[in-house]
Amino acid sequence: MKKDKQGLGHEVYERRKARTLKRLDEFIDGVWKKKYARRLQKSLRRHRKKLLTFLDHEEVPPDKNDWERVIRPAVLIRKNSYANGSEKGAQTQATFSTILRTLKMRGHNPVQILVDALKSYVRSEKLPPLPTKITANG
């Protein structure tokens, strides 16, 4: 578990976790004048049970860095193409990026799949479905 990775004993880890949960609850139960604090308070109240799941389950990461790295190429393309120039261009780029990333995550060669799909389209005027199975590599 995480407590082992941090080099903390079970009691110390549980005490620190309890203190963190207590502080979270104090914020959630507090009275806040500022609108943004009340909005945060409402969100934390709604997601409280899920918010610190990573403390008890090692398989749950404490951040979203993996997914942020997944979407980073699409963000860079959007930035470098000046936001695609139009709403239709943005939708096309988003769809295309999603297809490429999904194929890659499933262990396929996205370029080869798209080339094969275009060849099929030229022959039959119908686009084939994308492969759904994960390859042995993925």
Phi, psi and omega in degrees: 000171181302324182299327177291320180294328180276353180073022179261147173286164182303314183295317180296315180300311181297323179294316179293321177296316179299320179295320178296314179297322179297317179295320177299314180296324178296320177293314182299322183273354183288168176254122186238135180274324184288137182300316182294327177291320178294324178295316177297317179302315180297317179295316179296321178298317181293326186250012187306315184295330183267341191301319184246029179306324183299340179291331182255346184230109184300330182288349180263118180287151179280356182220181180248025186302322180301313182287329176294324176292327179295317184273350183305315179303320179293323179294318179295320178297315180299315181297314184288340179260017179056050176062028173070354175079339180203164178296318179296320177297321179295318179294319179297314180296319180296316179296313180299315178298320179297316179297313180299314182294320179297315178299316181297316180294333178275001175088013179266163172271104185302320181296315180296319178299315180292322177298314179298321180295318179293320177299317179297320180295320180297322181285317190246352185060023174228136176278133178286159176291154176288148178296141182255337183282144175277134181283170180299332180284336189262000000 
